[in-house]
Amino acid sequence: MSKSVKQLLTKELSEKFNGVSEFLVVDMTGFDGISNNLLRGELRNKGIKLTMVRNAMMRQALKTLDKEKASGLFETGCCTVAYGSDSVIDVAKEIEALTKQKPLKFTGAYIDGTVLSEAEAQNLAKMKNRVELIGEVVMLANSPARRLASAIGAPAGIIAGCIKTLADKEAA
């Protein structure tokens, strides 16, 4: 491949990943064309993109984007970058859910300036995403208020029950 073609491809990668602050690197070795296209279609419907990259060109593109820390993820092997959706956790969960029969190997991840190893990237699929964490925080914040409301309301309920019993006795 000529130098000018490589520069064009590197520039295209730089433009494509300009606004991407987090991505997952996966190894799609062993996927045939049909399964690859089916997986890409399913992920595209969920707002997740897969881009197969040449390692050297991706390293150059990351250098121009000031994301050189992530260059170590593109040293060897066949690399495919998965990105999009709300967070890289959602991307990891979707990929793991769609590839149950033939799992993809996560080779690493890049999240807001932090490079994650293969094992850490694999754990992303098991983590809670932003929406789940917000729901948990809201539940925990409401728990004391719910207990307080029931503690305040309990004596009033007991008094109301006593008054009703007295009213029933007087009526009988």
C-alpha positions as CSV (number, residue, x, y, z in Angstrom):
1,M,0.0,0.0,0.0
2,S,1.4,3.4,-1.0
3,K,2.3,6.0,1.6
4,S,-0.5,8.4,0.3
5,V,-3.1,5.7,0.7
6,K,-2.0,4.9,4.2
7,Q,-2.1,8.6,5.1
8,L,-5.7,8.9,3.7
9,L,-6.8,5.8,5.7
10,T,-5.1,7.2,8.8
11,K,-6.9,10.5,8.3
12,E,-10.2,8.8,7.9
13,L,-9.7,6.8,11.1
14,S,-8.8,10.1,12.9
15,E,-12.0,11.7,11.7
16,K,-14.1,8.6,12.6
17,F,-12.7,8.4,16.2
18,N,-12.4,12.1,16.8
19,G,-15.5,12.3,19.1
20,V,-15.1,8.9,20.6
21,S,-13.9,9.0,24.2
22,E,-14.3,5.3,25.0
23,F,-14.1,2.1,22.9
24,L,-13.6,-1.6,23.3
25,V,-11.1,-3.6,21.3
26,V,-12.1,-7.1,20.3
27,D,-10.6,-10.0,18.4
28,M,-13.0,-11.3,15.8
29,T,-10.7,-14.1,14.6
30,G,-12.7,-17.2,13.7
31,F,-15.9,-15.4,12.7
32,D,-16.9,-16.1,9.1
33,G,-18.4,-13.5,6.8
34,I,-22.1,-14.4,7.5
35,S,-21.8,-14.4,11.3
36,N,-19.7,-11.2,11.1
37,N,-22.4,-9.4,9.0
38,L,-25.2,-10.7,11.3
39,L,-23.4,-9.5,14.4
40,R,-22.6,-6.1,12.8
41,G,-26.3,-5.7,11.8
42,E,-27.6,-6.5,15.3
43,L,-25.1,-4.1,16.9
44,R,-25.9,-1.4,14.4
45,N,-29.6,-1.6,15.3
46,K,-28.5,-0.9,18.9
47,G,-26.3,2.1,18.0
48,I,-23.0,0.2,18.3
49,K,-20.4,0.3,15.5
50,L,-17.7,-2.2,14.7
51,T,-14.6,-1.0,12.8
52,M,-11.8,-3.4,11.8
53,V,-8.6,-1.5,11.8
54,R,-5.0,-2.0,10.8
55,N,-2.9,-1.7,13.9
56,A,-0.2,0.7,12.6
57,M,-2.8,3.1,11.1
58,M,-4.9,3.1,14.3
59,R,-1.8,3.9,16.3
60,Q,-1.1,6.8,14.0
61,A,-4.7,8.0,14.2
62,L,-4.6,7.8,18.0
63,K,-1.4,9.8,18.1
64,T,-3.1,12.6,16.1
65,L,-6.1,12.5,18.5
66,D,-3.9,12.7,21.6
67,K,-4.9,9.3,22.7
68,E,-1.5,7.7,22.5
69,K,-2.1,5.7,25.7
70,A,-4.4,3.5,23.8
71,S,-1.8,2.6,21.2
72,G,-0.7,-0.4,23.3
73,L,-4.1,-2.0,22.5
74,F,-3.1,-2.2,18.8
75,E,0.2,-4.1,18.9
76,T,-0.6,-7.6,17.6
77,G,-3.4,-9.6,16.1
78,C,-6.6,-8.7,14.3
79,C,-8.2,-5.7,16.0
80,T,-11.8,-4.6,15.7
81,V,-12.9,-1.5,17.6
82,A,-16.4,-1.4,19.1
83,Y,-17.9,1.9,20.1
84,G,-21.1,3.9,20.3
85,S,-24.1,3.6,22.6
86,D,-24.2,5.4,26.0
87,S,-21.1,3.8,27.4
88,V,-18.5,1.1,26.8
89,I,-20.2,-1.0,29.4
90,D,-23.3,-1.1,27.3
91,V,-21.2,-2.1,24.3
92,A,-19.5,-4.9,26.2
93,K,-22.8,-6.2,27.5
94,E,-24.4,-6.2,24.1
95,I,-21.5,-7.9,22.4
96,E,-21.4,-10.6,25.2
97,A,-25.1,-11.1,24.9
98,L,-25.1,-11.5,21.1
99,T,-22.1,-13.8,21.0
100,K,-23.0,-16.4,23.6
101,Q,-22.4,-19.4,21.2
102,K,-19.1,-18.2,20.0
103,P,-17.7,-15.5,22.3
104,L,-15.5,-12.7,21.1
105,K,-12.2,-12.1,22.9
106,F,-12.0,-8.7,24.5
107,T,-8.4,-7.5,24.1
108,G,-8.7,-4.2,26.0
109,A,-10.6,-1.0,26.3
110,Y,-10.0,2.7,26.5
111,I,-12.2,4.9,28.7
112,D,-11.6,8.6,29.1
113,G,-7.8,8.4,29.0
114,T,-7.5,5.1,30.9
115,V,-6.4,1.9,29.2
116,L,-8.0,-1.3,30.5
117,S,-6.3,-4.7,30.1
118,E,-7.9,-7.8,28.7
119,A,-9.2,-9.0,32.0
120,E,-10.5,-5.6,33.0
121,A,-12.2,-5.2,29.6
122,Q,-13.9,-8.7,30.1
123,N,-15.2,-7.5,33.5
124,L,-16.9,-4.5,31.8
125,A,-19.7,-6.8,30.7
126,K,-20.4,-7.7,34.3
127,M,-20.5,-4.1,35.6
128,K,-23.6,-2.0,36.1
129,N,-24.1,0.7,33.6
130,R,-25.0,4.4,34.3
131,V,-28.8,3.9,34.3
132,E,-28.6,0.9,36.6
133,L,-26.3,2.8,39.0
134,I,-28.6,5.8,39.0
135,G,-31.6,3.5,39.8
136,E,-29.7,2.0,42.6
137,V,-28.8,5.3,44.1
138,V,-32.4,6.6,43.9
139,M,-33.6,3.4,45.6
140,L,-31.0,3.8,48.4
141,A,-31.9,7.5,48.8
142,N,-35.6,6.7,49.0
143,S,-35.2,3.9,51.5
144,P,-34.7,6.0,54.6
145,A,-37.5,8.3,53.6
146,R,-39.9,5.4,53.1
147,R,-39.0,4.0,56.5
148,L,-39.5,7.4,58.1
149,A,-42.9,7.8,56.4
150,S,-44.0,4.4,57.6
151,A,-42.7,5.1,61.2
152,I,-44.6,8.4,61.2
153,G,-47.8,6.8,59.8
154,A,-47.8,3.7,61.9
155,P,-48.9,5.3,65.2
156,A,-51.6,7.3,63.4
157,G,-52.9,4.0,61.9
158,I,-53.0,2.4,65.3
159,I,-54.9,5.3,66.8
160,A,-57.3,5.2,63.8
161,G,-57.9,1.5,64.4
162,C,-58.6,2.1,68.1
163,I,-61.1,4.9,67.3
164,K,-62.8,2.7,64.8
165,T,-63.0,-0.2,67.3
166,L,-64.5,2.2,69.9
167,A,-67.0,3.5,67.3
168,D,-68.0,0.0,66.4
169,K,-68.5,-1.0,70.1
170,E,-70.6,2.1,70.7
171,A,-72.7,1.5,67.6
172,A,-73.4,-2.1,68.7
